[in-house]
Amino acid sequence: MSDAQERLPVSLAKDPAAGGTASGGARPAGPAAPAAPAPEGCLAVVIRIPVRIVTLLLVLPVRMLWDALIVCGRALKRTLWVPFARAMSRLWDAVLAPVLYAVFVWPWTALWRYVLAPVGRGAAWLAALVGSGIAAAARGIGAALSWLGRTLLVIPATWLYRQVLTPVGHGILAVLRGAGSGLAWLGRYGLLVPGKALWAAAVWLVGLLVVVPAVFLYRWVLTPLGHGVIAAVRAAVAALAWLWRYAVLAPCGFVYRWILAPVGRAAAVVAREIADALGHAWRVAGRISRAVFRFIGAVLRFLVVDPVVWVWRNAVRPLGRGLRDHVWRPVARAVREAGRGVRAAFAAARDSVRQTRAELRRALFGAPSEPERQPLPGNGRVPWGAGSPHSRASASKTPARQPDDADFRTL
């Protein structure tokens, strides 16, 4: 057995799922076992039951009040809000929407459809016609100006360039080339050789008077001074880092590790347990309030609703139907018959009085003459409304008037 196998743990050497035995035989690994839940701390176990009891006592009235408000809200919605909304919807569809459309929408629609749109189409047609005329005129004027410009400017300028300016330019260019060649020979042999000697002397003087002192100053003065400044800065930074580490970071780390972290974990456990307790208390309070309201509903139904329904079904409704069938309908029928008889009697008396009055007037003043009838407006039709006693639909239902009475009304 090798030294590496001797250092293996005993559990790893004997467990087949760990990849084999101590002898090196490989075996297929089995399915991983589910991870066990993390154990809870003693603080969570200690505060869980008291916190849940307290939160249940505090949340139960709130949950019952909430359920009562929900029940009242549903009842108000079913009895008030839904009928009110339906009535408002019908009022809007039947009255407000047509009125608002007729007042605010239809005038603008009619103005746009019958005034602005035709005027706009006419203006657009007129503008297109005027624009096409202006474009045709502009094209003619542009063609004329183009011909004038080409005849008066382009052709003379081309001739001037080809016949005058080009030969003059070629001559000037030849003169300038000759002058340039002469100046180049003069500068090369009259100025370049002395200039090189002067440049070499100036370079030697600058190197002797500027470069050598500057190199000496950088090498023996500035370099040691810079090294000393860098060393001082490094020492100061190291000192400040040591102070920051042992005067700030170490105390802060100690406070965080041994004070703030335990307090934070305890506060997190307490907050988690309070949140779980609130949720649990809200659910338990909901079940309790549901049971209480169901008991109250059952009691009210047993004491109030069922007796009222029984009285309505077995006493009020049969009594009302009996009064309707045996008292109200016969009395109403008798009253209607009596009213018809009284109206018939009054009609007969009124007709007899009219006939007597007409006979007396005929005996005293004689028979009236027929008045000249004027044609009625509207093609001889009187615009009586539906249901009027003078309309054709109701003419057959009304009794015929006596001619004398009609003559009397025309006097």
C-alpha positions in Angstrom: 0.0 0.0 0.0 1.4 3.4 -1.0 1.9 6.4 1.3 -0.9 8.3 -0.4 -3.4 5.5 0.2 -2.3 5.2 3.8 -3.1 8.9 4.3 -6.7 8.5 3.0 -9.5 8.8 5.6 -11.0 5.5 6.7 -14.6 6.5 5.6 -13.3 7.3 2.1 -11.4 4.0 1.9 -14.5 2.0 2.9 -17.2 3.9 1.1 -18.0 2.5 -2.4 -19.9 5.8 -3.3 -16.7 7.8 -2.8 -15.1 6.5 -6.0 -13.7 3.1 -5.1 -12.0 1.1 -2.3 -8.6 1.4 -0.8 -7.3 -1.2 -3.3 -8.0 1.2 -6.2 -11.0 -0.6 -7.8 -13.2 2.0 -9.5 -17.0 1.7 -9.0 -19.8 3.8 -10.4 -21.0 6.5 -8.1 -24.7 6.2 -6.9 -27.3 9.0 -6.8 -26.4 11.9 -4.4 -28.4 11.8 -1.2 -30.7 14.9 -0.5 -29.0 17.5 1.7 -30.3 17.6 5.2 -32.0 20.8 6.4 -29.8 23.2 8.4 -30.4 22.8 12.1 -32.2 25.7 13.7 -30.6 27.7 16.5 -31.7 27.7 20.1 -32.7 31.4 19.9 -35.3 30.7 17.1 -36.7 27.7 19.0 -37.0 29.7 22.2 -38.8 32.8 20.8 -41.0 31.1 18.2 -44.0 30.0 20.4 -44.3 33.2 22.5 -44.0 35.4 19.4 -46.6 33.4 17.5 -49.0 33.6 20.5 -48.6 37.4 20.9 -48.9 38.0 17.2 -52.1 35.9 17.0 -53.6 37.9 19.8 -52.7 41.1 18.1 -53.7 40.1 14.5 -57.0 38.3 15.3 -59.0 41.6 15.9 -57.5 43.1 12.8 -58.3 40.1 10.6 -61.9 39.9 11.9 -62.4 43.6 11.2 -60.9 43.1 7.8 -63.3 40.2 7.0 -66.2 42.2 8.3 -65.3 45.1 6.0 -65.0 42.7 3.1 -68.5 41.3 3.8 -69.9 44.8 4.1 -68.2 45.9 0.9 -69.5 43.0 -1.1 -73.0 43.6 0.2 -72.8 47.3 -0.7 -71.4 46.4 -4.1 -74.2 43.9 -4.7 -77.1 46.1 -3.4 -75.9 49.7 -4.2 -73.0 50.0 -6.5 -74.0 47.5 -9.2 -77.6 48.9 -9.6 -76.2 52.4 -9.5 -73.6 51.6 -12.2 -76.3 49.9 -14.3 -78.6 53.0 -14.0 -75.7 55.3 -14.8 -74.8 53.2 -17.8 -78.4 53.3 -19.1 -78.7 57.0 -18.4 -75.4 57.6 -20.3 -76.5 55.5 -23.2 -80.0 56.9 -23.4 -79.6 60.6 -22.5 -76.1 61.9 -21.8 -74.2 60.3 -24.7 -76.7 61.5 -27.4 -77.0 65.0 -25.8 -73.2 65.4 -25.6 -72.8 64.0 -29.1 -75.4 66.4 -30.4 -73.9 69.4 -28.5 -70.1 68.8 -28.8 -69.4 66.3 -31.5 -72.0 66.6 -34.2 -71.5 70.4 -34.9 -67.8 69.9 -35.4 -68.3 66.8 -37.5 -70.8 68.6 -39.7 -68.6 71.7 -39.9 -65.7 69.5 -41.0 -67.7 67.3 -43.4 -69.9 69.9 -45.1 -67.8 73.1 -44.8 -64.1 72.7 -44.1 -63.5 69.6 -46.2 -65.2 70.9 -49.4 -63.5 74.3 -49.0 -60.1 72.6 -48.4 -60.5 70.4 -51.5 -61.4 73.5 -53.6 -58.5 75.4 -52.2 -56.1 72.5 -52.8 -57.4 72.2 -56.4 -56.9 76.0 -56.9 -53.4 75.9 -55.3 -52.4 73.0 -57.6 -53.7 74.8 -60.7 -51.8 78.0 -59.7 -48.7 76.0 -58.8 -48.7 74.2 -62.1 -48.9 77.6 -63.9 -46.1 79.1 -61.8 -43.9 76.0 -62.5 -44.5 76.3 -66.2 -43.6 80.0 -66.2 -40.5 79.3 -64.0 -39.3 76.6 -66.4 -39.7 79.0 -69.4 -37.9 81.8 -67.6 -35.1 79.4 -66.5 -34.6 78.2 -70.1 -34.4 81.8 -71.3 -31.9 82.8 -68.6 -29.8 79.7 -69.4 -29.6 80.5 -73.1 -28.7 84.2 -72.3 -26.0 83.1 -69.8 -24.5 80.6 -72.2 -24.5 83.1 -75.1 -23.3 86.2 -73.2 -20.9 84.7 -70.5 -19.8 81.2 -71.1 -18.8 81.4 -74.8 -16.9 84.8 -74.4 -15.1 83.6 -71.3 -14.1 80.3 -72.9 -12.6 82.2 -75.9 -10.8 84.6 -73.6 -9.3 81.8 -71.6 -8.2 79.8 -74.6 -6.9 82.6 -76.8 -5.5 85.2 -74.3 -5.0 83.9 -70.8 -3.4 80.5 -71.6 -0.5 82.0 -73.8 0.1 84.7 -71.3 0.3 82.2 -68.4 2.7 80.0 -70.3 5.0 82.9 -70.8 4.9 84.0 -67.2 5.6 80.4 -66.1 8.7 80.2 -68.4 10.1 83.5 -66.9 9.6 82.2 -63.4 11.3 79.0 -64.1 14.4 80.8 -65.4 14.5 83.1 -62.4 14.1 80.2 -60.0 17.1 78.3 -61.5 19.3 81.4 -61.2 18.3 81.9 -57.5 18.9 78.2 -56.7 22.5 78.4 -58.1 23.3 81.5 -56.2 22.0 80.1 -52.9 23.8 76.8 -53.3 27.3 78.3 -54.1 27.1 81.6 -52.2 25.3 80.8 -48.9 25.3 77.0 -48.1 29.1 76.5 -47.5 29.5 79.4 -44.9 26.2 78.4 -43.2 27.5 74.8 -42.5 30.6 76.2 -40.8 28.6 78.6 -38.6 26.2 75.7 -37.7 29.0 73.4 -36.5 30.5 76.2 -34.3 27.1 76.9 -32.7 26.5 73.2 -32.0 30.0 72.9 -30.3 29.3 76.0 -28.1 25.9 74.7 -27.0 27.3 71.3 -26.1 30.1 72.9 -24.0 28.1 75.6 -22.3 24.6 73.9 -21.8 24.6 70.1 -22.2 27.7 69.3 -20.1 26.6 71.4 -17.1 23.0 70.0 -17.4 24.3 66.4 -17.4 26.5 67.0 -14.4 23.6 68.6 -12.5 21.2 65.7 -13.2 23.8 63.0 -12.4 25.3 64.3 -9.2 22.6 66.6 -7.7 19.0 65.8 -8.9 19.3 62.0 -9.0 20.5 61.6 -5.3 17.9 64.2 -4.2 15.1 62.3 -6.0 16.2 59.0 -4.5 16.1 60.5 -1.0 12.6 62.0 -1.6 11.3 58.7 -2.9 12.8 56.8 0.2 11.2 59.4 2.5 7.8 59.1 0.8 7.9 55.3 1.0 8.8 55.4 4.7 5.9 57.8 5.4 3.5 55.6 3.4 4.6 52.4 5.2 4.1 54.2 8.6 0.7 55.4 7.6 -0.3 51.9 6.4 0.9 50.4 9.7 -1.1 52.9 11.7 -4.2 52.3 9.5 -3.9 48.6 9.9 -3.4 48.4 13.6 -5.2 51.6 14.7 -8.4 51.4 12.5 -8.8 48.1 10.7 -8.0 45.8 13.6 -10.5 47.5 16.0 -13.1 47.7 13.3 -12.6 44.0 12.5 -12.9 43.1 16.2 -16.1 45.1 16.6 -17.6 43.6 13.5 -16.6 40.0 14.2 -17.4 39.8 17.9 -20.2 42.5 18.3 -22.0 43.5 15.2 -22.2 40.1 13.4 -23.7 38.3 16.4 -26.1 41.1 17.0 -27.1 41.2 13.4 -27.6 37.4 13.2 -29.8 37.6 16.4 -31.8 40.5 14.9 -32.2 38.6 11.6 -33.5 35.5 13.5 -35.9 37.6 15.5 -37.1 39.5 12.4 -37.6 36.2 10.5 -39.5 34.6 13.3 -41.7 37.7 13.7 -42.5 37.7 9.9 -43.2 33.9 10.0 -45.4 34.5 13.1 -47.3 37.3 11.4 -48.0 35.1 8.4 -49.0 32.2 10.5 -51.2 34.4 12.8 -52.9 36.0 9.8 -53.8 32.6 8.4 -55.0 31.2 11.7 -57.0 34.4 12.4 -58.6 34.1 9.0 -59.8 30.6 9.9 -61.0 31.7 13.3 -62.9 34.7 11.8 -64.4 32.6 9.1 -65.7 30.1 11.7 -67.0 33.0 13.8 -68.8 34.7 10.9 -70.2 31.3 9.7 -71.6 30.7 13.3 -73.1 34.2 13.4 -74.6 33.7 9.9 -76.1 30.3 10.9 -77.6 31.9 14.1 -79.1 34.8 12.2 -80.4 32.5 9.5 -82.0 30.2 12.1 -83.4 33.0 14.2 -84.4 35.6 11.5 -84.2 34.4 7.9 -85.8 31.0 8.2 -88.8 32.3 10.3 -89.3 35.2 7.9 -89.1 32.9 4.8 -91.6 30.5 6.5 -94.0 33.3 7.3 -93.7 34.7 3.8 -94.2 31.3 2.1 -97.0 30.0 4.4 -98.9 33.1 5.5 -98.1 36.3 3.7 -98.0 35.0 0.1 -101.2 32.9 0.3 -103.0 35.7 2.1 -101.9 38.2 -0.6 -102.9 35.9 -3.4 -106.2 35.3 -1.8 -106.8 39.1 -1.4 -105.7 39.6 -5.0 -107.9 36.9 -6.5 -111.0 37.2 -4.2 -111.1 40.8 -3.2 -108.9 43.2 -5.2 -109.7 41.9 -8.7 -113.6 41.6 -8.2 -113.6 45.1 -6.6 -111.5 46.5 -9.5 -113.7 44.8 -12.0 -116.9 46.2 -10.4 -115.4 49.7 -10.2 -114.4 49.6 -13.9 -117.9 48.4 -14.8 -119.5 51.2 -12.7 -117.1 53.7 -14.3 -118.1 52.6 -17.8 -121.8 52.9 -16.9 -121.4 56.4 -15.4 -119.4 57.5 -18.4 -122.0 56.2 -20.8 -124.7 58.0 -18.8 -122.8 61.2 -18.9 -122.2 60.9 -22.6 -125.9 60.2 -23.3 -126.9 63.2 -21.1 -124.3 65.5 -22.8 -125.6 64.4 -26.3 -129.2 65.1 -25.3 -128.3 68.5 -24.0 -126.4 69.4 -27.1 -129.3 68.3 -29.3 -131.8 70.3 -27.3 -129.5 73.4 -27.4 -129.2 73.0 -31.1 -132.9 72.8 -31.6 -133.5 75.9 -29.5 -130.9 77.9 -31.4 -132.4 76.7 -34.8 -135.9 77.7 -33.6 -134.7 81.2 -32.5 -132.1 82.1 -35.1 -132.8 79.8 -38.0 -130.6 77.3 -39.8 -127.0 78.6 -40.0 -125.4 79.0 -43.5 -122.5 76.9 -44.7 -119.2 78.9 -44.2 -116.7 79.1 -47.0 -114.1 76.5 -46.4 -110.5 77.5 -46.9 -107.8 75.0 -48.1 -105.6 73.7 -45.3 -101.9 74.2 -45.5 -99.6 71.2 -46.1 -101.6 69.6 -49.0 -104.8 69.7 -47.0 -103.6 67.6 -44.1 -103.8 68.5 -40.5 -100.7 67.3 -38.6 -102.4 65.6 -35.8 -100.3 63.3 -33.6 -100.8 59.7 -33.1 -103.5 59.0 -30.6 -105.4 62.3 -31.3 -109.2 62.0 -31.5 -109.0 63.7 -34.9 -106.5 61.2 -36.5 -107.7 58.5 -38.9 -106.6 55.7 -36.6 -108.9 56.9 -33.8 -111.7 58.3 -35.9 -113.5 55.0 -36.1 -113.4 54.5 -32.3 -115.0 57.9 -31.4 -118.8 58.4 -31.8 -119.9 60.5 -34.7 -120.7 64.2 -34.0 -124.1 65.6 -34.7 -124.2 68.0 -37.7 -126.0 70.6 -35.6 -123.3 70.5 -32.9 -120.6 70.9 -35.6 -122.6 73.9 -37.1 -122.8 75.5 -33.7 -119.1 75.2 -33.2 -118.5 77.0 -36.4 -120.5 80.1 -35.5 
